[in-house]
Amino acid sequence: MKLRRYLVLAWITFSFIAGAGLSWADSPDQTPGPDIRAVIISQIVAFASDDAEAAWQYASEDIQQQFVSPDAFMAMVRARYPAVYRAGSIEFLSLVPHPGFMVQMLRIKGPNGRFWDSAYTLTETDKGWRIGGVVVEEAESGI
């Protein structure tokens, strides 16, 4: 089980680095996309490692106030968002700007092999981008 988790973490990290490198090369205007992807990946890796403290640091101040502690936050994610908590793979889709925040769309393969569409809301703070929420729904299957 630990070997499988390590392989998943290695694959996620490799996929992120490879994809981020292409994005930086193709994006001379310095869009926030790479920084946003780095925050999301870092939090997903922290979930996969059961590192509540690390996952907590990427949550927005509002989320931190709502859940009070890293352990309470981790318990909520484990219970309500199993696809995020134990993502098998992730694919970054569109990044949608809004006044005051960004929404990063993802497709996540959950631990059960099913795919989930998710929308991460992020705000920029003096500490960098922070995740203010996520909406996850099962992806429609098709051909």
Residue pairs with C-beta under 8 A, 6 or more apart in sequence:
5 48
5 49
8 48
8 87
8 88
9 45
9 48
9 49
11 89
12 41
12 44
12 45
12 48
12 87
12 89
12 90
13 41
13 45
15 89
15 90
16 37
16 38
16 41
19 37
19 92
20 34
20 37
20 38
23 33
23 34
23 37
24 34
27 33
27 34
31 95
32 95
32 102
32 124
32 129
33 95
35 128
35 129
36 95
36 102
36 104
36 120
36 122
36 129
37 92
37 104
39 58
39 122
39 128
39 129
39 130
39 131
40 58
40 90
40 92
40 104
40 106
40 120
40 122
40 131
41 90
42 54
42 58
43 54
43 55
43 58
43 59
43 131
44 84
44 87
44 90
45 54
46 52
46 54
46 55
46 58
47 55
47 74
47 77
47 84
47 85
47 86
47 87
48 85
48 86
48 87
50 74
52 70
52 71
52 73
52 74
53 70
55 70
55 73
55 74
55 77
56 64
56 69
56 70
56 73
56 74
58 130
58 131
59 67
59 73
59 130
59 131
60 122
60 123
60 125
60 130
60 131
60 132
60 133
61 125
61 130
62 132
63 73
63 131
63 132
63 133
64 73
67 73
67 76
77 84
77 85
78 85
81 134
81 136
82 110
82 111
82 112
83 108
83 109
83 110
83 111
83 114
83 116
83 118
83 136
84 108
84 118
84 134
84 136
86 110
86 111
87 108
87 109
87 110
87 111
88 108
88 109
88 110
88 111
88 113
89 108
89 109
90 106
90 107
90 108
90 109
91 106
91 107
91 108
92 104
92 105
92 106
93 104
93 105
93 106
93 107
94 104
94 105
95 102
95 103
95 104
95 105
96 102
96 103
96 104
96 105
100 123
101 121
101 122
101 123
101 132
102 121
102 122
102 123
102 124
102 129
103 119
103 120
103 121
103 122
104 119
104 120
104 122
105 117
105 118
105 119
105 120
106 117
106 118
106 119
106 120
107 115
107 116
107 117
107 118
107 139
108 115
108 116
108 117
108 118
108 136
109 115
109 116
110 116
114 138
114 139
115 138
115 139
115 141
116 136
116 137
116 138
116 139
117 136
117 137
117 138
117 139
118 134
118 135
118 136
118 137
119 134
119 135
120 131
120 133
120 134
121 131
121 132
121 133
121 134
122 129
122 130
122 131
122 132
123 129
123 130
123 132
124 130
